[in-house]
Amino acid sequence: MLTLFWIVLWLALLALMVAAAVRLHARRKELAASPVPRIDDAAIMVILEKGELTVDDEPLDLREIDEREERFWSESWDEPEEW
């Protein structure tokens, strides 16, 4: 009976390891497929000439950022417990 326990335990651990490896592989594949802006020689020349480089990303919504920051800092925090 104890042997059966160890076999089931090792099979469960093996299944968890396989699931973690598959998830890690999928996450790496997803990150590799995401478009990362690359800086090439033309972009470096633009930086040297203008001092800045603009990309086609959406601009940040500064009002929304400020609202979220204010909401974050206005939250109440639990005081640390005294020992």
C-alpha positions in Angstrom: 0.0 0.0 0.0 2.8 2.4 0.8 4.4 1.6 -2.6 1.2 2.7 -4.3 1.2 5.9 -2.4 4.8 6.8 -3.5 3.9 5.9 -7.1 0.8 8.1 -7.1 2.8 10.9 -5.4 5.6 10.8 -8.0 3.1 10.7 -10.8 1.3 13.7 -9.5 4.6 15.6 -9.1 5.6 14.6 -12.6 2.2 15.8 -14.0 2.7 19.2 -12.2 6.2 19.5 -13.7 4.9 18.7 -17.2 2.1 21.3 -16.8 4.5 23.9 -15.6 6.9 23.3 -18.5 4.1 23.5 -21.0 2.8 26.7 -19.5 6.4 28.2 -19.4 6.9 27.2 -23.1 3.6 28.9 -24.1 4.4 32.0 -22.2 7.9 32.3 -23.8 6.3 31.7 -27.2 3.8 34.4 -26.5 6.4 36.9 -25.4 8.6 36.2 -28.4 5.6 36.8 -30.8 4.8 40.2 -29.2 5.9 43.1 -31.3 8.9 44.7 -29.7 10.0 48.0 -31.2 13.5 47.6 -32.6 15.9 50.5 -33.0 17.8 50.4 -36.2 20.4 52.7 -37.8 17.7 55.0 -39.2 16.1 55.4 -35.7 19.5 56.2 -34.2 20.1 58.9 -36.9 16.7 60.4 -36.0 17.6 60.4 -32.3 20.9 62.1 -33.1 19.3 64.8 -35.3 16.1 65.5 -33.3 17.1 64.4 -29.9 14.0 62.2 -29.6 12.3 59.2 -31.3 8.6 58.9 -31.7 6.8 55.6 -32.3 3.3 54.8 -33.5 2.1 53.7 -30.1 -0.9 55.3 -28.6 -0.1 58.3 -26.4 -0.6 58.0 -22.7 -3.8 59.3 -21.2 -2.4 61.6 -18.5 -5.8 62.3 -16.9 -6.5 58.6 -16.4 -3.0 58.1 -15.0 -3.5 60.9 -12.5 -6.9 59.6 -11.5 -5.6 56.1 -10.8 -2.7 57.5 -8.9 -5.0 59.7 -6.7 -7.2 56.7 -6.1 -4.2 54.6 -5.1 -2.9 57.1 -2.6 -6.4 57.8 -1.2 -6.9 54.2 -0.1 -6.7 53.5 3.6 -3.8 51.3 4.7 -3.7 49.0 7.6 -1.4 50.0 10.4 1.4 47.5 11.3 0.8 45.4 14.3 2.8 46.1 17.4 4.6 43.1 18.9 
